[in-house]
Amino acid sequence: MRLTRILVPVIISLFVFTSCNKFSKVEKSKDPEYKYQKAEEYYGKKKYRNAQQLYEQLFPLMKGTDRFEELYYKWCYCYYYLGEYREAENLFKGFLEVFPNSSKAEEADYMRAFCFYKQSPKLELEQVNTIKAMAMMQTFINTHPGSARVKDATEIIDKSREKLEQKDYRTAKLYYDLGQYRASAIAFGTILNSFPESARGEEYKYMVVKSYYRFAKMSITEKQLERFEKVTEEYQDFADRYPQSKWLKDAENYSNLSQNKIKEIQNEQTSPSAKR
């Protein structure tokens, strides 16, 4: 067993060294044809790093030849399969510029947009690439309306919108949890306007009512009247939009509490002591 533990790492090291040594010989070869055949072999065996390096060396040598389009196409995919999406996107863009009438142009157009989607970051980060992916997928749909990839492009747009919605929801909820109720109300209202077809629409509207109520309640006396009136306005809009909502009763309660406060404030303003 001890001998085995010693031999296994040695064998692996020898294998890696031999493989690297073989590739080094291919890389240093002065025969473009041999190098191209090896690049194709590496690509077929999914050894994309090796294929990538050879295609890059062959790129200037193969320009203008019958093999250049296929080389360029596979070079793009080497970067994609290696997870180097930014570089892959640039290469797919370059492929389209060089071969706009290629039979692979539609695929390259889709893959360029898809590379932006693959660069879409975690929710906590800026979603620039998510937004770009949506825009490029929509452009793809408009440019290739009959493509079999339209369905996939549409699904990616939907997933991206869900991600943006989730990010906005987290922001609005954070405002609420931090007691920044006016910011919370505005944020939830913005989500509803940005995603009017969302399945969570009634929840967002309910949070608008709830947030404005909290905001009004903690406001100084001089500002409370108009802010409680805002609660009742938002509740009425909520009731009109979602008459069957499970949150309707709670929202109505906030409206009733606000109406009571409005009457109380108005009575105080018209009382004899208030006129003195």
N, C-alpha and C positions, 0 to 999 in steps of 0.2 A: 504493500500500500504506500509505504514511504517512497519507494522508487518511482511509483506511478505519479505521486504528487510532484516529484522532481521533473520527471520526463515530460508530462503534459505541457507545462509552460514553455519548456525548451522546444518541443515540437511545434507549438503554436508560433513561437518567435521565428523559428526556421521557415515556417510556411509564409508568414508575413514578409520576412526578408526576401524569400524567393519570389513572391508575388511582386513586391516592390521592384526587385531587380529586373524581373521580366518586363514590367511596365516601363521602367527607365530605358531599357533597350529599345522598346517600341517608340517611346517619346523622342529618342535621339536619332531614330532612323531618318535617312535622307530620301527614302522612297515614299512619296505621297500615296501611291496606290496601296502599298502594304499598310501604311498608317491608317488609311481610310477603312480598309477591311477590318483592321483590329478595332477601330472605333465602333464600327457596326457590330462587331462581335461583343464588345463590352456593353454596348447599348442593349443588345438582345439578352444579355445575361444580367441586366439591371445594375451593372457596375457604372452608374451614371457619373461619378466623379472622374473616372478614367476616360470615359467617352467624352465628357465635357471638355477635358483638357486637350484631347486630340482634335475634336471638332474646332476648338478655338485656334489651334495651330494650322489646321487645314483651311480655315475660313478665307483668308486672303488668296490662297492657292487655287481654290475651287470656284472663285467668283467667275461668273460668265459660263460655267460649264453646265452640263445637263444634271449634274449631281448637286449643284449648289442649293436648289430649293429644298431637297430632302435633307441635306446636311443642316441647313438653317432651321428647318422645322424640328429636327431631333435635338439640335442644340438648345432651342427654346425649352423643350421638355426636360432636358437634363437639369436645368436650373429649377424647373417646376418640381420635379421628383425629389430634388435635394432640399426642397423647402425654402429655396432662395427666391421668394415670390416677387420681390421688388425688381430683381434683375430679370426674372422670367417675364414680367409684365413689359419691361422695356424691350426685350427681345421679340416678344409677340407683336408689339407695336412696330418694331423695325421690319419684321417679316411682312406685315400688312403693307408697309410703305414700299417695300421692294417687290412684293408679289401680290398686288391688289386684285388680280384676276385669277389667282390660284384656286384650285379646287379645295384647298385647305384654308382659304381666306375666312370663310364663315366660322370655322372651328377656332382659328387663331383670334378672331374678333371676340368670340365668346370667352376664350381662355384668358385673354387680356383682362376682361372685366372680372373673371373668376379669380384672378391673381389678387385683385384689390379686395375681393371678399375674403380670401385666405389671409390677408393682412389685417382684417378687422380685429381690433384689440379687445381686451377685457372691458367690461362695462365701466370700470372706474376711470378709464383713459378716454382721451378725445377720440371721437368716432369719425374722423375725417375720411379714412379709407372705407368705412361702412357706407357713408353718404356717397362717396365716389363710386363704389360698387353698385349702389342702387341706380345712380344716374347712368352709368355705363351699361348696365343690364337693360335699362329702359331704352337706351339708344340702340342696343342690339335688337331688341324686340321691334322697334320702329324700322330698323334697317333690314331686318330679316323676318318679316311677319309670318312667312310660311315655314320657318325653320322648325325642325323637331326639337330644338333646344329652347324654344320659347317657353315651354312648360317649366323647364328647370330654371330659366332666367326669372320667370314670374315667382317661383317658389323662393328664390334667393332674395328677391325684392321684399317679399312678405316676411321672411326671416329677419332681414335687416331692419325692416320697420318695427318688428316686434322687439328687436334689440334696442333700438333707439327709444321706443316707448318705455321699455323697462328701465333704461338709464334715466329718463326724465321722471319716471315714477319714483325711483330711489332718491332723486334730488328733492322732489316735492315732499316726500315722506320725511326726509332728513330735516327739512325746514320745519315741518310740523313737530317732530320729536324735539327739536331745539327750541320750540316755543316761538318761532318766527312765523306767526300765524298769517300775517298779511302776505308775506312772500310765499307761504304754503298755498294760500287761496289762489294767488295769481298763477303759481306753477301748475296746480291741478287744473285750473281753467285753460291754461295754455296746452296741456296734454290733450284735453278734450277737443280743443280746436284743431290741434295738429293730427289727431287720430280719431276723427268723428265716428268711424265705423268700429272702434274698439269694443270688444266684449266687456271691458271693464268701465265703459263710459259712465254708467250710473254710479259706480263707486267713486269715480273722479268728481262727479258733480256733487255727490254727497259730501265729499271732503272739502269742496269749495264752501258749502253751507256751514259745515262744522268749523272750518278754519276762520271764516269771517265772524262767526259767533264768538269764538275764543278771542279774536282780535278786538271785537267791539267790547267784550266784557272787561278786558284789561286796559282799555283806552281811558284817557282823562275824560272828565265829565263833559267838557265842552265839545268833545268829538263823538260822544257815544250815540247821540240821536241819529246822525246820518249813517253811522256804522251799523247800528241795529236795523235801520231801514234797509241797508244793503243786504243784511241777512234774510229779511223777508222777501226781498226781490229775488235773491238767488234761490230761496226755497220754492217760490212760485214757478220759477223756470224749471226747477228740478221736478216738481209735481206735474207740470205740463209735459215734460219729456218722458218721464218714467213713472206713470201713474200706478204701475203694478210693482214698483221696486220694493225689495225687502228692507230698504233703508228709509222708506217714505215716512214711517211713523216716527223714527228718530229725528229725521229732518224737520218734520212738522213740529215736534217738540221744541227744537231750536227756534223755529219761527214763532211759536206761541210765547216762549220765554222772551224773545226779542220784542214782540208786540206789547207784552206787559211792561217791559222796560221803557218802551217808547211812550206809553200812556203815563207811566210814572214820571218820566222826564218832562213831558208836556204839562202835566198837572203842577209840577214844581215850578215850571216857567210861568204859569198863569196864576199862581197863588199870590195872595196879597203881600206876603213877606218877600216874594221874589221881585215885586214891583217897587219896593222901597229903595 
